[in-house]
Amino acid sequence: MKAIFLTQFGESKDSFEIRETDRPSAKPGQVVIKVQASGLNFADVMARRGLYNDAPPLPAILGYDVCGVIEEVGEGVEDLTKGQTVTAMTRFGGYAEYVSTQAEGVAAIPAGWDPGRATSLTTQACTAVYCAEEVINLYPGERVLIQAASGGVGRTLIQLAKHYGCEVFATASGGKQDYLKEMGVDHPIDYIKEDFSQRIPEILNGEKLDVVFDNLGGKRYKQGLNLLGPAGRIVSYGAADNNKGSKSGKWNTIKLGLGFGFHSPIKLVMKSQAMIGVNMLRIADYKPLVLKKTLNRVIELVDKGIIDPRLDKTFSADKIAEAHDYLESRKSKGKVVIIW
């Protein structure tokens, strides 16, 4: 089979090779999927830059999510069958014509779904649903900030927050504010032109936020935390601000860590606040039944029309460098995929 290997860290044009490699087999509890579409996530960009500690050693096949047809079912898998069209979360290996993965991270897709669009149901939609429904609860009237909201996770978080009757603040780079308004964002903020940490207090007239969903990290995490009121919750699921290029990666990592600040639990107790970190790889590794529950909830929310993931752009597999550049440019508004 063909697979896209990350062979070195750095710019996308120098980092990937398409190679022939052995097709995987299904171990107990796994299925093998013939891949139609492989999804891209920002963690892939971080891995390509050498800034993602969970990434496998080089040469490596990246990729967290796919859509395709089950080719083989391993021992002990009872709720999936050969020939089903599914969306699946993979623990890397998704940039390939075939991939094996644990059955708990696999679900049959709704009828009529585009394969590329279906890849957004696993890593991105599961992350959003886990953040908004599993680790916290959202209540009507709460004021919610969603950082870098134009991507796949942000889009789903917006839809969930609006479903629960929240007032939504959302940041994105320039030119995406109309897109945020179309999704129902009450207060879209261009973080290139405006400092959200100053703009939001102006809008709230001195009042505070109830929830912050942060995937930027560093000083923006600290700024978001400072906007929280009593009983506020901040959920961190990434550190995209660390992606400033491989040459200065170590310094950027140090700068990012210092930007988070130092926080005493006493302060959290006094305000009854919560700081929560989310890493879906750890959920998949240690809480596979929670992952399965979350994925089933995603399918349910799609069926009910509560969430509607968006396919932004597709690339052929041999255009993997262009796909990475597009995702890294932050121009995307939804899921970016490669098609086999």
C-alpha positions, 0 to 999 in steps of 0.5 A: 500500500501507499503511505505518506511518511514524515521523513524530517522536521521542517517545511512541508515541501521538504518533510514528506515522501510517499512510499510503499509499505506493508498493509496492516492487519487487524489485531484483537479489538481492531479493524482495518479500514481501506481509506477514502479520506485522511483528515488533517489536524493542527497537531499534524503541523506541530508534529511536522515542526518537531514540536509534538512529543506524542508523535512517533519517531521518524520516519512516521505516518501521521494522521488522526482520523480517516473515513473509509470502508472496513476491510478486516475485523479483528477478534472480539469486535462485535458491533462492526462488520466488513464492508461498513463505511465508517469514520475512525480516530487513529493513533497516527497512521491515518495518512495511508491507503489502509490503517488499523485502529481500535474499534472503540474509535470507529463508527458508521457514518450517517447516510449520504455523508461526504467521506472528507466531511466525515473525517471531522466527526472523530478527532475534531468533533469528539474533542469539542463534544468531550470539552463541552459535555464531558468535562464541563456543562454549559448552561443557558445565558453563560458567556463563553469564549472560543479561541481560534474558532473558525477551525473544525473544533471551534465550529463545533464548540460554537454550535454546541454553545448556541444549542445550550443558549450561551452568549458566544464570544469567538476569535479568529484571524482577519476576514473570518468574522462574517463566517463566525456571524453566520454560525451565530457568534454574538461577538466575533473578534479579529485577534489580529486587529483587536486585543480580546483581553481588552475588547471583551471587558468593554463588551461586558461592561466589567462583568466576567466570562463563565467559560473559555475554550483555549487551544492557543496556550501561552499568554493568551491562556493566562489572559483568558483565565483572567477574564473568568468570573467566579465558578468559571471554567477554562478548558485547554485543548492545544497550544497552537501559539507554539507553532512559530517555526522549527528554527526557534522551536525551543525558545518558543516552547520556553516562551509559551510555558512562561506565558501560561503563568504560575497558578495557585490552587488556593486562588482557584478554590477561593473563586471556585474556578476550574482549569481543565486540560484535554488530550484526546490521545490520552482518552483513547489510550486510557478511557476507550469506552469514554471515547466510544461514548463521545463518538456515539454522542457526536453521531447523535448530535449530527443526526439531530442537526445540532452540530454540522461539521464543515468540509473546507478543502480537499487535496489529493494525497500527492499534494500533502505539502500544499495541504499542510501549508493551507492548514498552517496558514490558518485560512481554513474554515472547517476540515482539511483532508487528503483524498486517496 
